[in-house]
């Protein structure tokens, strides 16, 4: 009998999405597989003994002893310690059948599943529900894939988590461009493993000031309490870039508050901040809350600052927030915006990324239900992603004629 049937091998099973392992692993049925393999080990038998059945002698039975004993007595003395001998060729066939069955069942129990975690943003923004929606689509429609969404501090935090391989995909604002190319905050630290997968929607910079604060322009931020986004978020990077373009030192000229989207809205209600620089889709909860309560108003970003920022970072473009987008906002607001994307690690297999990209577009309506901004997610927009597309995503876009 082959040794492989007596020692059923187990692939090293890993359920390590938190550590970013890309090797496939099975989560469900691992315990069952282990039990089955343990049973197989317990059924180890002396093959030579079984093959001896029906013959006159036995390899481990001294010749003199066997000569003086009947076959049954000899077998009883020597085989009992390995298995309770109950007879002949039928026992041999039974054991073979059991071992083969165990091998089949244990192999089936270890059917491979790949785990992917998508990093998003704080729970008050749009990234988290969109990421959760994508994870649900991928789990449901991509074979052998289980995805989940993780709330994070935003783009910068997501990149840190991808560096550690704790997540494999992430929603990102335009700072993905700086990270990939080693610019600004990432100077000298190129994150060359980043690949583009999905274009999402434009994210404008939205500046709110507390009513009665006396703040009319960005230069009035000096000495005031300003929410600049959660620590290690794309909002914080963008806020710092904006403040520098306006001639302000983010670390000295303002009292910066590192607040997430939801916390910023609450801070206005509690009168803990005088203004906020927000980066996110139109209609994001952290902006809707204070505007609905009549706590804030918007200010424009002047052209000279917009032009300076756009020149430094080419992914930005001029943008206007339409009048009445929010309650109490009767006039359009001048600002600038950048596209956001879903980026993935280059290490994810091409076929998975192809299926993930395809599923996202085929079930786009599920995402539009989460936020109408996902209507702006179109395959044609993939050409605006300013880092290399993952080969799996590129295959899908070429397949449908969205890119050449």
N, C-alpha and C positions, 0 to 999 in steps of 0.2 A: 504493500500500500504506500503511495507517495507520502513523504514527510509533510508536504503542503496540506494534506487532508488531516493530519494529526496536529499540526501547528498552524491553525488558520491565522494568516497575518492580518493585523489591523493597521490601517493607515492612521498616522498621527492625526487625531481629530482636534480641530481648533475652532472655538467660537470666540473670536477675538476682535470683533469689530471695533471695540474701544481702543485697541492697539493698532488698528489699521492693517491687519494682515490681509493680503489679497488672496492667499491660498484658500480654495473653497473648503468649507467644513459643514458638517451636518449637525444641527442643533437638536432636532427631535429624533429620538430613537437611538441616541448614543448609548444611554444606559442599557437599553435592550441589547444592543450589539455587544456591549461588554459582557453582559450576562451569558449570552449565547457562546461567546468565545471562551468564557470560563468553563462552561459546560463541556465544550469541545476538549479542553485540556484535561478535564476530569475523566473523559472517556478514552484517554490514551490507552492503547493496548499493545500487548506483545504480539506483533504481526506474525513472527515465526511460529508462535504457539498456535495461533488460529490456523495458519497454513498447515500445521502438523495434523490437524484433526483428520481422522480416518486412516492415518499412517500407523506403522508399528512402533516407531520410536519417537523421541522428543529430544531436541538439541540440548536442553538444559537438564535433562534427566539422566543421571549416570546409567550407563548401559547395564551394569550389574543390578541396579535397583529396578530398572524397567523390566529386565528379564524375569525378575521375581514377582512382578506385579501385573495385574491386569491393566489394560489400557485405561480403564475408568479410574483405577486407583492412582496410576501414574499421573494422569491429567489432573485429578483432584488435588494431589499433593503439590503440584508445581504451578497450576494455573489459577487456583483460588485467589492468591494474593493479587493478581492482576484484574480479574473479573470473575464473577461467580459463573463458573462453567455450567452451562445447561444444555450444551449439545451442538455438535456438528457444524456442518456447512451453513445451516440456517442462521446460527449465531453470527458467523462471519458476514453473511449478507446483511443481517440486521444492523450490525455496527457500521458497515460501509454506508448503508442507506441513511442512518442517523447522522453520520459525519458529513455526508454530502448535503443533507438538508440544512444542517447548521451552517455550512459554508454559504449556501444560497441565501439563507435568511440574514446572516450577518452582513453579507455584501449588500443586500437590499436595504438594510437598516442604515447603511452609510451612504445612501444616495446623496450626492453633493448639493449643497446650497451655498451660495455666495452672499455675504452680508455687506451692505453698504450703508454708511451713515452720511446724511447730508447736513452740513452745518448751515445755520440760517442767521437769525438775528434775535433781538430781544422780542419778548412776547407782545409788546404793544405796537410793533411794526407790521409790515406786510410780508417780509421775508419768511418769518416763522410759519404762518398758515400756508403760504405758497409752497414752502419746502415740505411741510407735512402732506400737502396735497400730492406733490410729486412722489413722495415716498409711498403713498397709498397706491398710486397708479403703477409704479414700478413693481411693487410687491404683488399686485393683482394680475398684471399683464405680462410681466417678464418672467419666463420660466426659470426656476431654480435660483431666484433672486429674492432676498428679503431686505427691505430698506426701512430705515427709520429716520426721523428728523430730530435734530438737537438744537435747542435754543442756545445762542451764543452771544458774544458781545458785538458781532458784526464782521465785516470783511477782514479787518486786521486780525481779529481773534481766529477767524476761520483759517486764515493762512498759517497762523501759528499751529493750529490743530492739524492742518494738512502736513506741515513740516514734521510733526511728531507721528504722522500716520494714524492719528486717532479718528479722523474722518477722511472720506474718500471723494466727497463732492461738496460743493458749497455755493450758496448764493453770494454774489459779490458785486459791489459797486465798481466804479471805474478804477479804483486803486489796484485792481488785478493787473492793470497795464503797468503800473509802477513796480509791482512786485515781480512780475515776469522779467521786466527789463532792468531791474536794479536801480530804480530812480527814486529821488526824494528820500523818504524814510528808509527805503530799501537800497540806498546807494551802496554799490559794491556787494550786494547780496541778491543775486538773481535767483528767482524761484522758477527755474527752467522746467520743472515737472508739471507746471500748470498747463491745462489744455481747455480750450473753449468747447462747450457742448450746446447750451441753449441761450439764445438772446431773450431777454425778458421785456422790460419796458423802461422808458426814460425816468430818471429820478432827478427832480430839480432841487436845488438848494432853496430852502424856505426859511425866511427870517421873520420871527415873531417878536414883538416887544410888548411888555405889559402896558395896558392902558394907564395913562397918568404917569408913566415913567419919565416922560420928557425926551425920550430917545427918538430922534428923527432920521438919523443916518448912522452908518456903521462906525464912523469916527467917534460917535457919542458913547460907544461901548467902554471907553477908557474909565477904569475904576469901578465898573459896574459888575454885577453878578450875572454871568452868561453861561447858559448850558451849551456845552460844546460836544455833547454825545458821550456815550459810554466809553470807558477805557478800552483801548485797542479796537475801536470801531472805525469803519470807513468815514462815519460822520465826523469823528474827532480829527482825522487826517485832513478832511476837506475843510473843516472849520478853521484849522490852523493855517491852511493854505490861503483861505479867504482873508483872515485877519492880517497875515503878513502882507498880502497884496494891498490891504488898506492902510498899511504903515503901522500896524499894532503888533506888539510882541505878545503872543498868546500866554507866555509864562510870567510876564511882568505888568503888562498894561491893563489886564482884565482880571477879575476874580472868576476863574474858570470853574465850572461845575460839571463833573463827568456823570451825566445823567442819561439813562436810556430813554427810548421814545415814550414809554408809558409814564415813567417817573417825571419827565419834563412837563407833561400836561398837569400832573398833580402838583408840581412845584409852583406853577403859575397860580393854581387855586390857593395854595398855602402862602403865596407872596414870598417865596424863597428865592426867586430869580427875577431879574429885570428884563431878560431877553433870551432868546434861544436861536441857535443856528441848527436847522434840521436838514437832513438829507434823506429823501424818501419819496415814494409815489404820492401823487395827488390823492387826497382823501385818507391818508394814514391816520390811525387812531389818535396818535399823540398830538396831531394838529387839530383834528376834528373836535376833540374834547374841549380845549380852552377857547376855540372860536365859537362853539355852540353855547358856551357859558358866558360869552361876551367879555372874556378876560384879556384878550390880546388884539393886536392889529398888525398888519404887515408893513414892511418897508421895502423899497426897491433897492437893488444893487446897481450902482451907477455904471455907465458904460466903460469908464476908464479902468475900473476894477475887473469887470468882466473880460475886457480885452487882454488885460495883463494875465489873468488866470488861464484864459484860452490859449494864449501864446505859450505859456509855460507847460500846459498840459493839454495836448491836442485832442483828447477824448471829450473835453467839455464843448458845449455849443450853447448859443444864446437860446433862451426859453422864456415864454410868458405864461404865467398862471392866469387862466381866463377869469374874468370877473365873475363873481358869485360862485366860484368853486367851493368856497366856504361861507358859512353864515357870517354876515357882517363884513363881507369883503366886496364892496360894490365896484371897485376898480380893478383892472388887470395889474399884475405885479411883475416887474422886470427882474429877471434872474438868469441863471444858467443851469444846465442840466447835463447829466451823463447817462449813458446806457448801463444797465446792469445785466448780469449774465449768471448762468450756472456754469461753474468751472469744475473740472474733474482732474484727478491725478492721471498722468500718462500711463501709470501702471495698471489701470483697470483694463481688462481684456477688451479688444475691439468689438467682439460680438455683443457683449453686455451693453457697451455704450451705444452701439447701433440700435439695439432693442429698446434701451431707455429713451433715446431721442425719438424714435418712432412712436413709442407708446405715449410720450408727452404730447406730441402733436395730434395723434389720433384721438386722444381723450382730453383735448384742450378745453372743452366745455366744462369739464369737472373743475378746472382751474379758474375759469371765468366766473363760476358760481362763487368762488372764494373771494375774488376781487375782479371787477370789470377791467382793471388795468392789464390783465392777462390777455385781453383781446389784441394787445399790441405785440404779443409773441407770435412772430411769423417766421417761417423758414427763410424767407428772403433777407431778413435782418441778420442772419448768421454771417453775412459777408462784412458786417460792421464790427464783428468781434475782432479786437486788435491784438490777439495772440493766436498762435496756431490752433486750429480745430483738432480735436481728438480724431484719429483715423476712423473710429467707429461712427462718430457724428458726421464727419465729412462724407463717408459712404452714403449715409441716408440723404444728406442734402444734394449730393450729386445724382442719386437715384431718382429724386423727384424733380430735378432740374432747377433747384434753388440756387446752386452755385456751380461753377464750371470746374 
